[in-house]
Amino acid sequence: MELKPVRTGEETVPTPYDGAAEVAVSSDSQRVLRNTYLLLAVSLVPTAIGAAIGYNLDFSFMRSSPVLSGIAVLGIFYLWIFAIEKNRNSALGVGLLLGFTLFLGLLLGPLFQSVLGLKNGVQLVMMAAGGTAVAFFGLAGVASVAKRDFSGLGSFITIGFIVIMLAVVVNLFLQMPLLYLVLLGAFILFSSAVILWQVNQIVRGGERNYVSATLTLYVALYNIFSSLLQILGIVGGERD
């Protein structure tokens, strides 16, 4: 146990109190981080199931009205997130989270239909999955061991979120390929910052709820994977 000096008059007296507090906080942070990683791993199962189902569905109704479909998806997305956060301290929150990951898996259906229709589609999916895994474990590792406090990224993330969402809404109407490609890159950078910030918050005791933490990390992972897969399909897809 580390002894912390307490100054009393002209003398410095060591006390174990602060050290014990630090140990307690560290133990609690490890528990939250462990539960977060476990729930994050479990959440990938309904995502895979949803993607398999979505791959075999007909999404032509969404392509016929992309603006309305996009607004509807965004509305469902944020209402579901609100419901999860509202119930984050109960088992219902976990159930809502797993249902949310199933829903987002379904939304991967059109993307998989497009990419797997390419000659090298399977390789592109594997590359996107591998790149996402490398990014996550690398960023999470840095956030876990770094002595630096990354809480300052919170302001950047807030501003970045507002800018990106405004650009998403604008592009729903403009449908500009170049802007869309820029948005995909922005999602990857933004989500990488979110992973770095969120894991660091858990380790430093700034996040105490593993359901909220899992939700944040899951959305970041989802955005990185889907954005990376789309970029790979655009720039590296082999068409007949």
C-alpha positions as CSV (number, residue, x, y, z in Angstrom):
1,M,0.0,0.0,0.0
2,E,1.4,3.4,-1.0
3,L,1.6,6.0,1.8
4,K,0.4,9.5,1.0
5,P,2.1,12.4,2.8
6,V,-0.2,14.7,4.8
7,R,1.3,18.0,5.9
8,T,0.6,19.0,9.5
9,G,2.3,22.2,10.5
10,E,6.0,21.8,9.7
11,E,5.9,18.0,9.6
12,T,4.9,15.5,6.9
13,V,3.0,12.5,8.2
14,P,2.4,9.5,6.0
15,T,-1.1,8.1,5.9
16,P,-2.5,5.0,4.1
17,Y,-6.0,6.4,3.6
18,D,-5.7,7.8,0.0
19,G,-3.8,4.7,-1.2
20,A,-6.7,2.5,0.0
21,A,-9.2,4.6,-1.8
22,E,-7.2,4.4,-5.0
23,V,-7.0,0.6,-4.7
24,A,-10.8,0.4,-4.2
25,V,-11.5,2.6,-7.3
26,S,-9.1,0.5,-9.4
27,S,-10.8,-2.7,-8.4
28,D,-14.2,-1.2,-9.2
29,S,-12.9,0.0,-12.6
30,Q,-11.6,-3.4,-13.4
31,R,-15.0,-4.9,-12.7
32,V,-16.8,-2.4,-14.9
33,L,-14.3,-3.0,-17.7
34,R,-14.5,-6.7,-17.4
35,N,-18.4,-6.6,-17.5
36,T,-18.3,-4.2,-20.4
37,Y,-16.0,-6.4,-22.5
38,L,-18.1,-9.5,-21.7
39,L,-21.4,-7.8,-22.7
40,L,-19.7,-6.4,-25.8
41,A,-18.7,-9.8,-26.9
42,V,-22.2,-11.2,-26.2
43,S,-23.7,-8.4,-28.2
44,L,-21.9,-9.5,-31.3
45,V,-24.0,-12.7,-31.4
46,P,-27.4,-11.0,-32.1
47,T,-25.5,-8.7,-34.5
48,A,-24.3,-11.7,-36.5
49,I,-27.8,-13.3,-36.4
50,G,-29.4,-10.0,-37.5
51,A,-26.9,-9.7,-40.4
52,A,-27.6,-13.2,-41.6
53,I,-31.3,-12.5,-41.6
54,G,-30.9,-9.1,-43.2
55,Y,-28.7,-10.6,-46.0
56,N,-31.7,-12.6,-47.1
57,L,-34.3,-9.8,-46.9
58,D,-35.5,-7.5,-49.6
59,F,-34.7,-3.9,-48.8
60,S,-35.8,-2.4,-52.0
61,F,-38.5,-0.4,-50.2
62,M,-35.8,1.5,-48.4
63,R,-33.9,2.3,-51.6
64,S,-37.1,3.6,-53.2
65,S,-37.3,6.4,-50.6
66,P,-33.9,6.9,-49.2
67,V,-34.6,10.2,-47.4
68,L,-37.7,8.9,-45.5
69,S,-35.9,5.6,-44.8
70,G,-32.9,7.4,-43.4
71,I,-34.9,9.6,-41.2
72,A,-36.9,6.7,-39.9
73,V,-33.8,4.7,-39.1
74,L,-32.2,7.6,-37.3
75,G,-35.4,8.1,-35.3
76,I,-35.6,4.4,-34.3
77,F,-31.8,4.4,-33.5
78,Y,-31.9,7.3,-31.1
79,L,-35.2,6.3,-29.4
80,W,-33.8,2.9,-28.8
81,I,-30.6,4.4,-27.3
82,F,-32.7,6.6,-25.1
83,A,-34.7,3.5,-23.9
84,I,-31.4,1.7,-23.1
85,E,-30.0,4.6,-21.1
86,K,-33.3,5.0,-19.3
87,N,-33.1,1.4,-18.1
88,R,-29.3,1.0,-17.9
89,N,-29.5,0.0,-14.2
90,S,-31.8,-3.0,-14.8
91,A,-31.9,-6.3,-16.6
92,L,-34.3,-4.6,-19.1
93,G,-31.5,-2.4,-20.2
94,V,-29.4,-5.4,-21.1
95,G,-32.3,-6.9,-23.0
96,L,-32.9,-3.7,-24.9
97,L,-29.2,-3.5,-25.7
98,L,-29.2,-7.0,-27.2
99,G,-32.3,-6.2,-29.2
100,F,-30.6,-3.0,-30.4
101,T,-27.6,-5.0,-31.7
102,L,-30.0,-7.4,-33.5
103,F,-31.7,-4.4,-35.2
104,L,-28.3,-3.0,-36.3
105,G,-27.3,-6.4,-37.6
106,L,-30.4,-6.4,-39.8
107,L,-29.4,-3.0,-41.1
108,L,-26.1,-4.5,-42.3
109,G,-28.1,-6.7,-44.7
110,P,-28.1,-4.3,-47.7
111,L,-24.3,-3.6,-47.2
112,F,-23.5,-7.3,-47.2
113,Q,-25.7,-7.9,-50.2
114,S,-23.7,-5.2,-52.1
115,V,-20.3,-6.2,-50.9
116,L,-20.7,-10.0,-51.1
117,G,-22.0,-9.5,-54.7
118,L,-18.4,-8.5,-55.6
119,K,-15.9,-11.1,-56.8
120,N,-13.7,-10.4,-53.7
121,G,-16.6,-9.7,-51.3
122,V,-15.6,-12.3,-48.7
123,Q,-12.1,-11.0,-48.6
124,L,-13.3,-7.4,-48.1
125,V,-15.6,-8.5,-45.2
126,M,-12.7,-10.3,-43.6
127,M,-10.4,-7.2,-44.1
128,A,-13.0,-4.9,-42.6
129,A,-13.5,-7.2,-39.6
130,G,-9.8,-7.6,-39.0
131,G,-9.2,-3.9,-39.3
132,T,-11.9,-3.2,-36.9
133,A,-10.5,-5.7,-34.4
134,V,-7.0,-4.3,-34.7
135,A,-8.3,-0.7,-34.2
136,F,-10.4,-1.7,-31.2
137,F,-7.7,-3.7,-29.3
138,G,-5.0,-1.2,-30.1
139,L,-7.0,1.8,-28.9
140,A,-8.4,0.0,-25.9
141,G,-4.9,-1.1,-25.0
142,V,-3.6,2.5,-25.2
143,A,-6.5,3.8,-23.2
144,S,-6.0,1.2,-20.5
145,V,-2.3,1.7,-19.9
146,A,-1.7,5.3,-20.8
147,K,-1.0,7.6,-17.8
148,R,-2.6,10.5,-19.8
149,D,-6.2,11.4,-19.0
150,F,-8.2,11.4,-22.3
151,S,-11.3,13.1,-20.7
152,G,-10.4,16.2,-22.8
153,L,-11.6,14.3,-25.8
154,G,-15.2,14.7,-24.6
155,S,-15.5,18.2,-26.0
156,F,-14.0,17.1,-29.4
157,I,-16.4,14.1,-29.5
158,T,-19.4,16.3,-28.7
159,I,-18.5,18.8,-31.5
160,G,-17.6,16.0,-33.9
161,F,-21.0,14.3,-33.3
162,I,-22.9,17.5,-34.0
163,V,-20.9,18.2,-37.2
164,I,-21.2,14.6,-38.5
165,M,-24.9,14.3,-37.8
166,L,-25.6,17.6,-39.6
167,A,-23.5,16.3,-42.6
168,V,-25.5,13.0,-42.5
169,V,-28.8,14.8,-42.7
170,V,-27.6,17.1,-45.5
171,N,-26.3,14.2,-47.5
172,L,-29.7,12.4,-47.1
173,F,-31.0,15.1,-49.4
174,L,-28.0,15.9,-51.6
175,Q,-26.8,12.3,-52.1
176,M,-23.2,13.4,-53.0
177,P,-20.8,10.5,-53.4
178,L,-17.7,12.5,-52.4
179,L,-19.4,13.9,-49.3
180,Y,-20.5,10.3,-48.4
181,L,-16.9,9.1,-48.8
182,V,-15.7,11.9,-46.5
183,L,-18.4,11.0,-44.0
184,L,-17.2,7.4,-43.9
185,G,-13.7,8.5,-43.1
186,A,-15.0,10.9,-40.5
187,F,-17.0,8.1,-38.8
188,I,-13.9,6.0,-38.5
189,L,-11.9,8.8,-36.9
190,F,-14.7,9.9,-34.7
191,S,-15.5,6.3,-33.5
192,S,-11.8,5.7,-32.8
193,A,-11.7,8.7,-30.5
194,V,-14.9,7.5,-28.8
195,I,-13.2,4.1,-28.0
196,L,-10.1,5.8,-26.7
197,W,-12.2,8.1,-24.5
198,Q,-14.7,5.6,-23.2
199,V,-12.2,2.9,-22.2
200,N,-10.1,5.6,-20.5
201,Q,-13.1,6.8,-18.7
202,I,-13.8,3.3,-17.3
203,V,-10.2,2.8,-16.2
204,R,-10.1,6.1,-14.5
205,G,-13.4,5.6,-12.7
206,G,-15.4,8.1,-14.8
207,E,-17.8,5.5,-16.0
208,R,-19.6,3.2,-13.6
209,N,-22.3,1.6,-15.7
210,Y,-21.2,-1.2,-18.0
211,V,-24.5,-1.1,-20.0
212,S,-23.9,2.5,-21.0
213,A,-20.2,1.8,-21.7
214,T,-21.0,-1.3,-23.8
215,L,-23.6,0.7,-25.8
216,T,-21.0,3.4,-26.6
217,L,-18.3,1.0,-27.5
218,Y,-20.6,-1.1,-29.6
219,V,-21.9,1.8,-31.7
220,A,-18.3,2.9,-32.2
221,L,-17.3,-0.6,-33.4
222,Y,-20.3,-0.8,-35.6
223,N,-19.5,2.5,-37.2
224,I,-15.9,1.6,-37.8
225,F,-16.7,-1.8,-39.4
226,S,-19.6,-0.6,-41.6
227,S,-17.6,2.5,-42.7
228,L,-14.4,0.5,-43.4
229,L,-16.4,-2.1,-45.3
230,Q,-18.0,0.5,-47.5
231,I,-14.7,2.2,-48.3
232,L,-13.1,-1.1,-49.2
233,G,-16.1,-1.9,-51.4
234,I,-15.9,1.4,-53.2
235,V,-12.1,1.6,-53.7
236,G,-11.2,-2.1,-53.8
237,G,-14.2,-4.0,-55.0
238,E,-13.7,-6.3,-58.0
239,R,-16.8,-6.2,-60.2
240,D,-17.6,-8.5,-63.1
